[in-house]
Amino acid sequence: MPNIMENQPAASNAFFRIACYFEGSLAVLALALGWLADLDPFASLAFSEAALGIGLFATGPLLVLFFAMQQLSYPPIQKIRDLLLETLGARLAYRHWTDLLILAAIAGFAEEALFRGFLQPWLENGWGASVGLWVSNVLFALVHAVTPLYAVLAMLMGLYMGVMLDYGGERNLLMPMVIHAVYDFVAFVVILRDYRNRAR
């Protein structure tokens, strides 16, 4: 009978592949919905050093909030930390930091393509900017609703990225993509570190 410990790296490999495929499929979904609605989800995506720099800088407040929450003993926040350790921590335990970077980059690219590239502009076209911003991020919160507080935090983060989409008066999808990817990467690294420390 195979040792359970021997199966853990294989399970981690499988989880990583499935997570990458799932996140990547969201970009395909954005393209499919965009084709149906005659809306290009990547129309506002343009690389520039300024947009990249703003995206990196704008990740700062979210990371400050993230690290501040790591220090809180408030039970709903502790529940989120424990849940992330038990799920993501265990499944990422055998991954290299480059794998975390790849997964975070795919998630940032694909989720933003769907929610800020397609959904927000599509809703704006029919019901205006405010509806587009709020409704797209209510849906963003619902798909991240692992706990009620986590859903609220996801909605606030989504609203922030939705506003950053138009930072400086010129819409550029690169900024929320960078924010999302960098935030996820740092969160993955911290979750993995905490899981490994707890497992010692």
N, CA, C and O of each residue as an XYZ file, in Angstrom:
800
protein
N       0.859     -1.204      0.000
C       0.000      0.000      0.000
C       0.886      1.241      0.000
O       1.776      1.335      0.845
N       0.684      2.206     -0.912
C       1.540      3.380     -0.978
C       1.441      4.200      0.299
O       0.374      4.309      0.902
N       2.550      4.763      0.694
C       2.573      5.641      1.851
C       1.820      6.920      1.528
O       1.972      7.470      0.438
N       1.004      7.403      2.473
C       0.206      8.608      2.240
C       1.117      9.803      1.966
O       0.807     10.651      1.129
N       2.260      9.862      2.689
C       3.191     10.966      2.493
C       3.747     10.988      1.074
O       4.011     12.053      0.516
N       3.923      9.794      0.494
C       4.453      9.723     -0.862
C       3.461     10.258     -1.882
O       3.847     10.701     -2.964
N       2.182     10.215     -1.532
C       1.151     10.682     -2.454
C       0.961     12.198     -2.398
O       0.353     12.780     -3.296
N       1.482     12.844     -1.339
C       1.222     14.274     -1.183
C       1.834     15.132     -2.291
O       1.152     16.026     -2.794
N       3.095     14.903     -2.699
C       3.614     15.696     -3.819
C       2.807     15.507     -5.095
O       2.592     16.464     -5.838
N       2.360     14.288     -5.358
C       1.550     14.037     -6.553
C       0.224     14.783     -6.460
O      -0.251     15.339     -7.450
N      -0.372     14.796     -5.269
C      -1.629     15.519     -5.080
C      -1.412     17.020     -5.255
O      -2.263     17.718     -5.808
N      -0.257     17.513     -4.777
C       0.066     18.925     -4.930
C       0.250     19.280     -6.402
O      -0.197     20.334     -6.853
N       0.907     18.399     -7.144
C       1.084     18.617     -8.584
C      -0.258     18.675     -9.298
O      -0.488     19.531    -10.152
N      -1.137     17.750     -8.935
C      -2.457     17.698     -9.566
C      -3.258     18.957     -9.249
O      -3.901     19.530    -10.128
N      -3.213     19.385     -7.983
C      -3.936     20.598     -7.590
C      -3.422     21.805     -8.355
O      -4.203     22.629     -8.833
N      -2.093     21.904     -8.470
C      -1.495     23.047     -9.169
C      -1.953     23.087    -10.624
O      -2.325     24.147    -11.128
N      -1.927     21.946    -11.296
C      -2.366     21.907    -12.694
C      -3.832     22.283    -12.828
O      -4.197     23.079    -13.693
N      -4.676     21.708    -11.969
C      -6.112     21.995    -12.034
C      -6.377     23.470    -11.762
O      -7.196     24.093    -12.438
N      -5.675     24.037    -10.761
C      -5.865     25.451    -10.426
C      -5.470     26.342    -11.594
O      -6.170     27.306    -11.905
N      -4.347     26.024    -12.246
C      -3.903     26.821    -13.406
C      -4.900     26.709    -14.551
O      -5.235     27.710    -15.186
N      -5.377     25.491    -14.818
C      -6.345     25.296    -15.904
C      -7.654     26.021    -15.602
O      -8.239     26.663    -16.475
N      -8.105     25.908    -14.345
C      -9.368     26.563    -13.983
C      -9.265     28.073    -14.121
O     -10.120     28.713    -14.732
N      -8.197     28.639    -13.539
C      -8.034     30.094    -13.632
C      -7.900     30.522    -15.089
O      -8.509     31.509    -15.504
N      -7.109     29.789    -15.867
C      -6.948     30.125    -17.276
C      -8.246     30.061    -18.051
O      -8.459     30.825    -18.993
N      -9.125     29.131    -17.645
C     -10.404     28.989    -18.341
C     -11.281     30.222    -18.171
O     -12.174     30.464    -18.983
N     -11.031     31.009    -17.115
C     -11.822     32.226    -16.915
C     -11.524     33.255    -18.010
O     -12.403     34.024    -18.400
N     -10.286     33.267    -18.503
C      -9.962     34.154    -19.621
C     -10.668     33.696    -20.888
O     -11.125     34.516    -21.685
N     -10.755     32.375    -21.071
C     -11.482     31.831    -22.220
C     -12.963     32.181    -22.106
O     -13.606     32.531    -23.096
N     -13.499     32.082    -20.877
C     -14.893     32.457    -20.644
C     -15.124     33.930    -20.963
O     -16.136     34.294    -21.563
N     -14.174     34.773    -20.557
C     -14.292     36.205    -20.858
C     -14.330     36.448    -22.358
O     -15.106     37.272    -22.841
N     -13.487     35.726    -23.095
C     -13.483     35.867    -24.555
C     -14.799     35.377    -25.165
O     -15.336     36.007    -26.076
N     -15.317     34.253    -24.660
C     -16.565     33.704    -25.188
C     -17.733     34.643    -24.922
O     -18.543     34.904    -25.812
N     -17.816     35.152    -23.691
C     -18.886     36.090    -23.360
C     -18.730     37.386    -24.154
O     -19.711     37.980    -24.603
N     -17.496     37.803    -24.314
C     -17.246     39.002    -25.101
C     -17.664     38.837    -26.553
O     -18.192     39.765    -27.166
N     -17.425     37.647    -27.100
C     -17.840     37.368    -28.476
C     -19.357     37.427    -28.594
O     -19.891     37.986    -29.551
N     -20.052     36.841    -27.608
C     -21.517     36.862    -27.624
C     -22.066     38.275    -27.475
O     -23.080     38.621    -28.082
N     -21.393     39.088    -26.665
C     -21.880     40.446    -26.397
C     -21.244     41.484    -27.306
O     -21.516     42.678    -27.173
N     -20.397     41.039    -28.231
C     -19.676     41.953    -29.117
C     -18.871     42.978    -28.310
O     -18.937     44.183    -28.554
N     -18.110     42.456    -27.341
C     -17.304     43.309    -26.472
C     -15.952     42.617    -26.255
O     -15.903     41.493    -25.754
N     -14.901     43.261    -26.616
C     -13.562     42.695    -26.462
C     -13.086     42.907    -25.030
O     -12.862     44.050    -24.634
N     -12.923     41.834    -24.229
C     -12.510     42.021    -22.832
C     -11.088     42.554    -22.680
O     -10.713     43.019    -21.604
N     -10.303     42.491    -23.738
C      -8.927     42.972    -23.678
C      -8.739     44.303    -24.408
O      -7.612     44.725    -24.665
N      -9.850     44.955    -24.737
C      -9.774     46.212    -25.496
C      -9.007     47.286    -24.734
O      -8.337     48.119    -25.343
N      -9.100     47.271    -23.426
C      -8.448     48.325    -22.635
C      -7.108     47.876    -22.058
O      -6.528     48.577    -21.228
N      -6.615     46.726    -22.483
C      -5.328     46.237    -21.979
C      -4.198     46.795    -22.828
O      -4.118     46.521    -24.025
N      -3.333     47.573    -22.210
C      -2.204     48.168    -22.923
C      -1.006     48.213    -21.983
O      -1.105     48.713    -20.862
N       0.118     47.691    -22.442
C       1.305     47.716    -21.588
C       1.960     49.085    -21.636
O       2.166     49.660    -22.704
N       2.277     49.586    -20.468
C       3.088     50.799    -20.351
C       3.817     50.721    -19.019
O       3.319     50.137    -18.057
N       5.001     51.316    -18.977
C       5.768     51.313    -17.732
C       5.019     52.058    -16.638
O       5.083     51.683    -15.467
N       4.313     53.109    -17.019
C       3.558     53.892    -16.036
C       2.448     53.058    -15.408
O       2.282     53.058    -14.188
N       1.690     52.347    -16.240
C       0.595     51.520    -15.728
C       1.136     50.399    -14.853
O       0.550     50.076    -13.820
N       2.259     49.803    -15.267
C       2.884     48.755    -14.467
C       3.321     49.298    -13.116
O       3.082     48.681    -12.078
N       3.962     50.455    -13.139
C       4.420     51.063    -11.889
C       3.271     51.437    -10.972
O       3.342     51.223     -9.762
N       2.215     51.994    -11.544
C       1.039     52.362    -10.739
C       0.408     51.113    -10.139
O       0.009     51.105     -8.974
N       0.322     50.052    -10.950
C      -0.246     48.807    -10.432
C       0.556     48.259     -9.272
O      -0.015     47.826     -8.271
N       1.878     48.273     -9.396
C       2.734     47.787     -8.305
C       2.573     48.658     -7.064
O       2.430     48.147     -5.953
N       2.597     49.967     -7.256
C       2.462     50.892     -6.135
C       1.097     50.754     -5.465
O       0.990     50.803     -4.240
N       0.053     50.582     -6.282
C      -1.316     50.504     -5.756
C      -1.591     49.207     -5.018
O      -2.593     49.101     -4.311
N      -0.720     48.217     -5.169
C      -0.874     46.981     -4.405
C      -0.525     47.214     -2.942
O      -0.977     46.473     -2.069
N       0.272     48.235     -2.671
C       0.738     48.515     -1.315
C      -0.351     48.577     -0.255
O      -0.248     47.875      0.751
N      -1.407     49.401     -0.440
C      -2.450     49.473      0.588
C      -3.116     48.130      0.874
O      -3.445     47.832      2.023
N      -3.316     47.315     -0.167
C      -3.921     46.001      0.041
C      -2.998     45.093      0.845
O      -3.458     44.329      1.694
N      -1.702     45.177      0.579
C      -0.750     44.348      1.320
C      -0.627     44.810      2.767
O      -0.483     43.985      3.669
N      -0.681     46.117      2.998
C      -0.687     46.623      4.378
C      -1.888     46.061      5.129
O      -1.758     45.604      6.264
N      -3.051     46.095      4.495
C      -4.258     45.537      5.108
C      -4.104     44.037      5.347
O      -4.477     43.531      6.406
N      -3.554     43.329      4.364
C      -3.358     41.883      4.484
C      -2.469     41.543      5.678
O      -2.812     40.669      6.475
N      -1.332     42.223      5.810
C      -0.405     41.922      6.900
C      -0.963     42.376      8.251
O      -0.689     41.757      9.279
N      -1.744     43.453      8.246
C      -2.392     43.883      9.490
C      -3.381     42.830      9.962
O      -3.475     42.545     11.156
N      -4.119     42.252      9.020
C      -5.102     41.229      9.378
C      -4.432     39.947      9.875
O      -5.040     39.175     10.615
N      -3.183     39.721      9.470
C      -2.456     38.547      9.950
C      -2.195     38.639     11.450
O      -1.974     37.625     12.111
N      -2.221     39.856     11.982
C      -1.915     40.060     13.404
C      -3.165     40.076     14.283
O      -3.058     40.074     15.509
N      -4.334     40.091     13.674
C      -5.576     40.199     14.438
C      -6.037     38.834     14.932
O      -5.863     37.822     14.254
N      -6.626     38.822     16.123
C      -7.164     37.575     16.683
C      -8.686     37.527     16.598
O      -9.314     36.679     17.232
N      -9.282     38.425     15.825
C     -10.736     38.463     15.628
C     -11.181     37.125     15.036
O     -10.681     36.733     13.982
N     -12.116     36.406     15.690
C     -12.456     35.033     15.272
C     -12.802     34.856     13.797
O     -12.308     33.904     13.194
N     -13.632     35.723     13.165
C     -13.904     35.514     11.733
C     -12.653     35.622     10.860
O     -12.546     34.932      9.846
N     -11.703     36.484     11.248
C     -10.455     36.587     10.490
C      -9.594     35.362     10.737
O      -8.963     34.837      9.820
N      -9.572     34.905     12.005
C      -8.822     33.675     12.306
C      -9.397     32.486     11.536
O      -8.657     31.606     11.098
N     -10.718     32.468     11.375
C     -11.357     31.392     10.613
C     -10.894     31.401      9.160
O     -10.651     30.345      8.577
N     -10.772     32.594      8.577
C     -10.278     32.703      7.197
C      -8.845     32.197      7.110
O      -8.507     31.434      6.206
N      -7.987     32.628      8.065
C      -6.588     32.187      8.058
C      -6.492     30.675      8.162
O      -5.738     30.041      7.425
N      -7.266     30.093      9.091
C      -7.228     28.636      9.277
C      -7.720     27.909      8.026
O      -7.153     26.893      7.624
N      -8.777     28.438      7.418
C      -9.329     27.814      6.222
C      -8.321     27.848      5.076
O      -8.161     26.861      4.358
N      -7.646     28.977      4.905
C      -6.652     29.085      3.843
C      -5.455     28.167      4.092
O      -4.905     27.587      3.155
N      -5.060     28.040      5.353
C      -3.960     27.139      5.682
C      -4.329     25.690      5.405
O      -3.523     24.925      4.877
N      -5.557     25.317      5.767
C      -5.990     23.928      5.603
C      -6.216     23.560      4.145
O      -6.043     22.403      3.761
N      -6.597     24.528      3.338
C      -6.885     24.230      1.927
C      -5.675     24.565      1.052
O      -4.994     23.670      0.551
N      -5.417     25.859      0.875
C      -4.309     26.256      0.010
C      -2.954     25.841      0.574
O      -2.103     25.340     -0.161
N      -2.751     26.046      1.875
C      -1.466     25.710      2.473
C      -1.090     24.264      2.250
O       0.029     23.962      1.835
N      -2.024     23.370      2.526
C      -1.754     21.940      2.368
C      -1.506     21.575      0.911
O      -0.674     20.716      0.618
N      -2.216     22.218      0.006
C      -2.100     21.864     -1.408
C      -0.909     22.523     -2.099
O      -0.462     22.071     -3.153
N      -0.399     23.596     -1.492
C       0.749     24.286     -2.080
C       2.057     23.939     -1.370
O       3.111     24.478     -1.706
N       1.987     23.051     -0.404
C       3.136     22.776      0.459
C       4.360     22.308     -0.301
O       5.480     22.526      0.161
N       4.190     21.680     -1.439
C       5.316     21.130     -2.193
C       5.662     21.971     -3.426
O       6.418     21.529     -4.291
N       5.111     23.172     -3.500
C       5.358     24.017     -4.663
C       6.534     24.956     -4.426
O       6.781     25.385     -3.298
N       7.254     25.269     -5.492
C       8.326     26.254     -5.462
C       7.704     27.648     -5.601
O       6.582     27.792     -6.088
N       8.450     28.670     -5.165
C       7.885     30.028     -5.247
C       7.572     30.425     -6.685
O       6.673     31.230     -6.924
N       8.311     29.864     -7.647
C       8.016     30.190     -9.045
C       6.646     29.649     -9.465
O       5.964     30.251    -10.295
N       6.246     28.511     -8.887
C       4.913     27.980     -9.170
C       3.843     28.922     -8.628
O       2.817     29.146     -9.270
N       4.091     29.470     -7.444
C       3.139     30.419     -6.853
C       3.031     31.666     -7.720
O       1.947     32.227     -7.880
N       4.160     32.096     -8.279
C       4.160     33.268     -9.162
C       3.360     32.988    -10.426
O       2.598     33.839    -10.886
N       3.534     31.798    -10.986
C       2.794     31.427    -12.201
C       1.292     31.406    -11.923
O       0.506     31.968    -12.686
N       0.897     30.753    -10.821
C      -0.527     30.663    -10.492
C      -1.118     32.044    -10.230
O      -2.225     32.342    -10.679
N      -0.383     32.887     -9.505
C      -0.870     34.237     -9.215
C      -1.004     35.056    -10.493
O      -1.964     35.809    -10.652
N      -0.045     34.910    -11.405
C      -0.102     35.655    -12.668
C      -1.298     35.224    -13.503
O      -1.990     36.060    -14.084
N      -1.539     33.919    -13.563
C      -2.690     33.420    -14.334
C      -3.990     33.916    -13.710
O      -4.898     34.354    -14.417
N      -4.076     33.846    -12.374
C      -5.293     34.295    -11.682
C      -5.526     35.779    -11.903
O      -6.647     36.197    -12.192
N      -4.470     36.581    -11.770
C      -4.622     38.020    -11.960
C      -5.056     38.359    -13.377
O      -5.932     39.199    -13.583
N      -4.442     37.702    -14.347
C      -4.774     37.949    -15.750
C      -6.199     37.514    -16.073
O      -6.974     38.288    -16.635
N      -6.546     36.275    -15.720
C      -7.818     35.698    -16.153
C      -9.011     36.253    -15.383
O     -10.039     36.570    -15.982
N      -8.887     36.375    -14.056
C     -10.020     36.895    -13.284
C     -10.303     38.345    -13.633
O     -11.462     38.756    -13.699
N      -9.249     39.122    -13.856
C      -9.471     40.519    -14.233
C     -10.028     40.636    -15.648
O     -10.821     41.533    -15.935
N      -9.613     39.731    -16.530
C     -10.198     39.731    -17.873
C     -11.701     39.507    -17.801
O     -12.460     40.133    -18.540
N     -12.134     38.618    -16.916
C     -13.556     38.313    -16.797
C     -14.325     39.422    -16.086
O     -15.342     39.899    -16.587
N     -13.837     39.828    -14.919
C     -14.626     40.754    -14.088
C     -14.421     42.225    -14.451
O     -15.389     42.985    -14.492
N     -13.187     42.637    -14.713
C     -12.930     44.032    -15.056
C     -12.806     44.253    -16.555
O     -13.020     45.367    -17.034
N     -12.462     43.207    -17.303
C     -12.335     43.345    -18.746
C     -13.653     43.165    -19.477
O     -13.946     43.886    -20.431
N     -14.457     42.189    -19.020
C     -15.752     41.959    -19.672
C     -16.927     42.468    -18.855
O     -17.688     43.319    -19.314
N     -17.074     41.942    -17.636
C     -18.319     42.152    -16.895
C     -18.564     43.616    -16.550
O     -19.658     44.131    -16.781
N     -17.563     44.287    -16.002
C     -17.761     45.690    -15.631
C     -18.107     46.568    -16.838
O     -19.074     47.326    -16.765
N     -17.355     46.499    -17.949
C     -17.744     47.313    -19.120
C     -19.096     46.923    -19.713
O     -19.848     47.786    -20.165
N     -19.404     45.631    -19.714
C     -20.682     45.180    -20.262
C     -21.848     45.758    -19.469
O     -22.832     46.224    -20.045
N     -21.729     45.724    -18.136
C     -22.776     46.301    -17.294
C     -22.830     47.813    -17.437
O     -23.910     48.403    -17.428
N     -21.674     48.437    -17.568
C     -21.637     49.895    -17.769
C     -22.367     50.298    -19.040
O     -23.074     51.305    -19.058
N     -22.203     49.521    -20.096
C     -22.843     49.842    -21.373
C     -24.359     49.859    -21.266
O     -25.030     50.631    -21.953
N     -24.899     49.000    -20.398
C     -26.352     48.924    -20.277
C     -26.938     49.762    -19.168
O     -28.042     50.289    -19.302
N     -26.198     49.895    -18.050
C     -26.792     50.524    -16.864
C     -25.945     51.622    -16.225
O     -26.339     52.170    -15.195
N     -24.829     51.947    -16.788
C     -24.035     53.044    -16.254
C     -22.847     52.580    -15.421
O     -22.743     51.414    -15.039
N     -21.954     53.532    -15.152
C     -20.689     53.213    -14.497
C     -20.866     52.680    -13.082
O     -20.191     51.726    -12.696
N     -21.762     53.280    -12.302
C     -21.936     52.858    -10.907
C     -22.454     51.428    -10.825
O     -21.956     50.623    -10.038
N     -23.454     51.119    -11.639
C     -23.995     49.752    -11.656
C     -22.922     48.777    -12.113
O     -22.779     47.696    -11.541
N     -22.176     49.147    -13.128
C     -21.118     48.279    -13.618
C     -20.100     47.957    -12.541
O     -19.693     46.808    -12.376
N     -19.693     48.989    -11.809
C     -18.700     48.803    -10.747
C     -19.240     47.940     -9.617
O     -18.587     46.989     -9.189
N     -20.432     48.270     -9.136
C     -20.966     47.569     -7.957
C     -21.427     46.156     -8.266
O     -21.098     45.225     -7.530
N     -22.181     45.979     -9.339
C     -22.719     44.650     -9.625
C     -21.608     43.665     -9.986
O     -21.635     42.511     -9.558
N     -20.643     44.116    -10.766
C     -19.543     43.214    -11.124
C     -18.786     42.767     -9.883
O     -18.286     41.643     -9.839
N     -18.692     43.618     -8.885
C     -17.953     43.254     -7.686
C     -18.781     42.526     -6.652
O     -18.231     41.831     -5.798
N     -20.094     42.672     -6.712
C     -20.945     41.776     -5.920
C     -20.780     40.348     -6.432
O     -20.674     39.407     -5.644
N     -20.758     40.193     -7.750
C     -20.542     38.861     -8.327
C     -19.132     38.355     -8.026
O     -18.941     37.167     -7.765
N     -18.148     39.250     -8.060
C     -16.776     38.884     -7.696
C     -16.738     38.373     -6.254
O     -16.052     37.396     -5.953
N     -17.476     39.038     -5.371
C     -17.534     38.611     -3.970
C     -18.201     37.246     -3.826
O     -17.746     36.406     -3.050
N     -19.267     37.031     -4.567
C     -20.009     35.770     -4.454
C     -19.166     34.570     -4.865
O     -19.272     33.506     -4.255
N     -18.335     34.724     -5.885
C     -17.510     33.591     -6.305
C     -16.320     33.386     -5.377
O     -15.617     32.381     -5.481
N     -16.087     34.339     -4.464
C     -15.031     34.194     -3.466
C     -15.606     34.012     -2.054
O     -14.904     34.220     -1.064
N     -16.850     33.633     -1.969
C     -17.541     33.600     -0.677
C     -17.250     32.325      0.111
O     -18.157     31.536      0.378
N     -15.996     32.126      0.480
C     -15.668     30.961      1.308
C     -16.155     31.168      2.737
O     -16.466     30.200      3.430
N     -16.223     32.421      3.184
C     -16.905     32.801      4.426
C     -17.571     34.145      4.151
O     -17.195     34.824      3.196
N     -18.554     34.551      4.967
C     -19.195     35.858      4.732
C     -18.199     37.019      4.773
O     -18.260     37.911      3.927
N     -17.280     37.017      5.747
C     -16.312     38.103      5.833
C     -15.372     38.090      4.634
O     -15.016     39.147      4.112
N     -14.973     36.911      4.201
C     -14.089     36.813      3.034
C     -14.777     37.402      1.807
O     -14.131     38.064      0.994
N     -16.074     37.169      1.667
C     -16.828     37.733      0.543
C     -16.831     39.253      0.605
O     -16.664     39.916     -0.418
N     -17.020     39.810      1.798
C     -17.009     41.264      1.957
C     -15.645     41.831      1.602
O     -15.546     42.839      0.903
N     -14.589     41.176      2.089
C     -13.230     41.634      1.784
C     -12.934     41.539      0.283
O     -12.284     42.415     -0.287
N     -13.420     40.463     -0.345
C     -13.226     40.302     -1.785
C     -13.953     41.402     -2.549
O     -13.440     41.912     -3.545
N     -15.150     41.769     -2.086
C     -15.890     42.831     -2.765
C     -15.157     44.164     -2.637
O     -15.070     44.920     -3.604
N     -14.629     44.454     -1.444
C     -13.890     45.701     -1.250
C     -12.639     45.737     -2.124
O     -12.307     46.766     -2.711
N     -11.951     44.597     -2.201
C     -10.768     44.523     -3.054
C     -11.161     44.692     -4.522
O     -10.471     45.372     -5.281
N     -12.269     44.071     -4.913
C     -12.745     44.207     -6.286
C     -13.131     45.639     -6.621
O     -12.837     46.123     -7.714
N     -13.787     46.318     -5.688
C     -14.140     47.728     -5.906
C     -12.879     48.570     -6.091
O     -12.830     49.457     -6.943
N     -11.872     48.282     -5.291
C     -10.606     49.002     -5.399
C      -9.990     48.796     -6.780
O      -9.542     49.747     -7.421
N      -9.973     47.544     -7.228
C      -9.395     47.265     -8.546
C     -10.263     47.838     -9.662
O      -9.750     48.260    -10.699
N     -11.591     47.851     -9.446
C     -12.486     48.447    -10.438
C     -12.261     49.938    -10.588
O     -12.354     50.474    -11.692
N     -11.962     50.617     -9.479
C     -11.642     52.047     -9.534
C     -10.283     52.255    -10.192
O     -10.108     53.176    -10.989
N      -9.315     51.392     -9.854
C      -7.974     51.517    -10.431
C      -7.972     51.257    -11.936
O      -7.056     51.679    -12.641
N      -8.987     50.570    -12.420
C      -9.114     50.341    -13.863
C      -9.095     51.650    -14.635
O      -8.589     51.716    -15.755
N      -9.655     52.697    -14.021
C      -9.756     54.001    -14.675
C      -8.856     55.051    -14.038
O      -9.063     56.250    -14.226
N      -7.854     54.598    -13.283
C      -6.983     55.554    -12.601
C      -6.284     56.463    -13.626
O      -5.777     56.004    -14.649
N      -6.279     57.751    -13.318
C      -5.640     58.714    -14.211
C      -6.500     59.122    -15.379
O      -6.048     59.865    -16.251
N      -7.746     58.647    -15.415
C      -8.672     59.055    -16.464
C      -8.562     58.270    -17.750
O      -9.283     58.546    -18.709
N      -7.665     57.288    -17.787
C      -7.520     56.471    -18.993
C      -7.606     55.000    -18.606
O      -6.765     54.509    -17.853
N      -8.598     54.302    -19.104
C      -8.827     52.907    -18.718
C      -7.703     52.005    -19.212
O      -7.339     52.012    -20.388
N      -7.165     51.226    -18.271
C      -6.125     50.261    -18.626
C      -6.265     49.037    -17.725
O      -6.082     49.125    -16.511
N      -6.585     47.910    -18.322
C      -6.791     46.664    -17.590
C      -5.508     46.153    -16.946
O      -5.554     45.320    -16.040
N      -4.368     46.647    -17.411
C      -3.102     46.180    -16.853
C      -2.993     46.495    -15.367
O      -2.438     45.694    -14.614
N      -3.503     47.629    -14.931
C      -3.346     48.017    -13.524
C      -4.046     47.050    -12.569
O      -3.396     46.567    -11.642
N      -5.340     46.739    -12.742
C      -5.931     45.745    -11.844
C      -5.332     44.356    -12.007
O      -5.283     43.596    -11.039
N      -4.877     44.006    -13.201
C      -4.223     42.704    -13.373
C      -2.954     42.607    -12.525
O      -2.706     41.591    -11.877
N      -2.155     43.678    -12.538
C      -0.916     43.696    -11.751
C      -1.236     43.657    -10.258
O      -0.625     42.894     -9.510
N      -2.192     44.477     -9.826
C      -2.583     44.496     -8.420
C      -3.016     43.109     -7.965
O      -2.555     42.614     -6.937
N      -3.887     42.496     -8.722
C      -4.437     41.182     -8.382
C      -3.330     40.137     -8.319
O      -3.260     39.367     -7.361
N      -2.470     40.103     -9.323
C      -1.424     39.087     -9.396
C      -0.408     39.242     -8.269
O      -0.028     38.258     -7.635
N       0.032     40.470     -8.018
C       1.028     40.698     -6.964
C       0.450     40.380     -5.598
O       1.109     39.755     -4.768
N      -0.795     40.815     -5.364
C      -1.445     40.513     -4.082
C      -1.555     39.009     -3.875
O      -1.212     38.499     -2.809
N      -2.031     38.302     -4.889
C      -2.183     36.847     -4.764
C      -0.840     36.172     -4.515
O      -0.748     35.254     -3.700
N       0.198     36.621     -5.211
C       1.518     36.012     -5.031
C       2.005     36.173     -3.595
O       2.458     35.206     -2.984
N       1.916     37.380     -3.055
C       2.352     37.604     -1.673
C       1.507     36.774     -0.707
O       2.040     36.182      0.231
N       0.188     36.730     -0.935
C      -0.686     35.938     -0.071
C      -0.323     34.464     -0.132
O      -0.285     33.799      0.903
N      -0.054     33.939     -1.326
C       0.344     32.537     -1.466
C       1.637     32.255     -0.692
O       1.739     31.245      0.005
N       2.611     33.142     -0.818
C       3.893     32.950     -0.131
C       3.695     32.938      1.383
O       4.273     32.100      2.076
N       2.890     33.852      1.896
C       2.651     33.921      3.336
C       1.892     32.686      3.820
O       2.226     32.119      4.860
N       0.880     32.272      3.072
C       0.120     31.072      3.451
C       1.028     29.853      3.476
O       0.964     29.045      4.402
N       1.869     29.719      2.465
C       2.784     28.584      2.394
C       3.794     28.624      3.541
O       4.077     27.593      4.152
N       4.331     29.794      3.833
C       5.272     29.933      4.948
C       4.624     29.545      6.271
O       5.204     28.798      7.059
N       3.411     30.060      6.513
C       2.724     29.770      7.770
C       2.372     28.290      7.881
O       2.446     27.707      8.962
N       1.991     27.688      6.759
C       1.651     26.259      6.792
C       2.881     25.437      7.119
O       2.810     24.511      7.927
N       3.995     25.758      6.510
C       5.231     25.001      6.768
C       5.699     25.203      8.203
O       6.191     24.264      8.829
N       5.552     26.418      8.731
C       5.929     26.673     10.127
C       5.048     25.886     11.085
O       5.529     25.346     12.081
N       3.742     25.823     10.777
C       2.824     25.094     11.636
C       3.078     23.598     11.587
O       2.871     22.897     12.578
N       3.534     23.098     10.419
C       3.743     21.656     10.247
C       5.026     21.162     10.916
O       5.224     19.954     11.051
N       5.901     22.082     11.336
C       7.162     21.646     11.957
C       6.943     21.024     13.329
O       7.903     20.609     13.979
